[in-house]
Amino acid sequence: MLKKRITSKDALIGIIGLGYVGLPLAVEMAEAGFQVHGLDIDGERVAKLKKGESYIIDVESRRVADLIKRGLFQPQADFSIIKECDAVSICVPTPLRKTKDPDVSYIISAVSVIKKYLHKGLLITLESTTYPGTTEELIQREIEALGYRIGEDFFVCFSPERVDPGNPVFNTKNTPKVIGGITSKCTEMGCLLYGQFLQKVIPVSSTKVAEMVKLLENTFRSVNIALVNEMALMCDRMGIDIWEVIDAAATKPFGYMPFYPGPGIGGHCIPLDPLYLAWKAKTFNFYNKFIELASDINGNMPRYVVAKVMDALNMHRKSLLGSKVLILGMAYKKNIDDIRESPALDLFTLLLEKGAEVHYHDPYIRSFNFGDAVIHSVDISPETMKQYDCTVLATDHTDLDYAMISINAPLIVDTRNIFKDHRENIVKLGAPQTSTARQGYQEVVTERVSNAKG
């Protein structure tokens, strides 16, 4: 019955959570011809979507408006529709607690709602990133306790989200989709559903394998970013330009993949997913030295950048205390409006703690909450750029006027290797200061040492 409803696209689909994962997924399903109910507890989100307004950068409002007009997408806060759904995908947040252990409360809440409206034949797919074993522990066992038989009365899969916000090439539709079910029948049903609207589906043998796939992908990135960040610190100490080193190494056509240093790592996945894995591994008395070391290196990059700012100001005979500093880019990566876990937030906090007057400019982040205050993006122009003692490029949005910035900013600390012209006012992460600036600084130091001795 379920198989027939999926292949005929008569299946009614529910998506729990309409964020960066859930909304693009709901839109792709609806555009393929399924009737999709988008479920979210955030009334403001639901209201915007009902008016055809998208708040996700990768989903155009016109697509949402068209689907709502055609009756294929119905955003709502009433979860009772689950009792009519043939399949439900869970796309809720999975943050870390302050103690660095997983917070799966959103998954637990979603499963509680599903249990309330559960019926035979329902396909449940968890997409929220989590530790291996979550799908079995929090979904399978909970529903089996009600007397339902897995693979017969209900079906459960895990399919890791692979959303890369702002990616102009890969999106929900053309990114290969990994799916693992509790039983072979579960995997079959999951692949059948997702295969109706995605270009490629990759079945794996179990939910644990699928859960581990996502953690491996992002742990791989975290460890390699940490490696190149440490290389940047080393090159800085040695007077070598890490960016030139990476560009030269990247010419090797095999055995090397370029990663790039930066002010830290951000977003919901790379900073958090490896720690999910490390936490779970400890329950097996296995300790991940690479993962925790990588987290430590990446987590301390904002402090290195602040030290770089202090050194750069010192070169110009200024102190960070009382200086006026502008951060360019508050989003965690370029060309998106996502501020989650952004290293720029750490920079903002650390610079304030050092006594600087800190402002920021970001065309994608118009404001953000900082404690009880709301911090707003400032406008920039040739005149305003000249007012800052130091400008820190944290996020390299493509639509910033870098030529104007480089000409008018008295001092720039570039963490993304955007400025290629080697101006005397530009200091790069992982690269030595220009020889002229160092020479001038050394002359001042030598003169003051001589005076002190004389």
Summary of the structure (lengths in Angstrom):
residues: 454
radius of gyration: 25.2
end to end distance: 95.0
largest distance: 95.0
contacts: 1529
relative contact order: 0.08
helix: 42%
strand: 15%
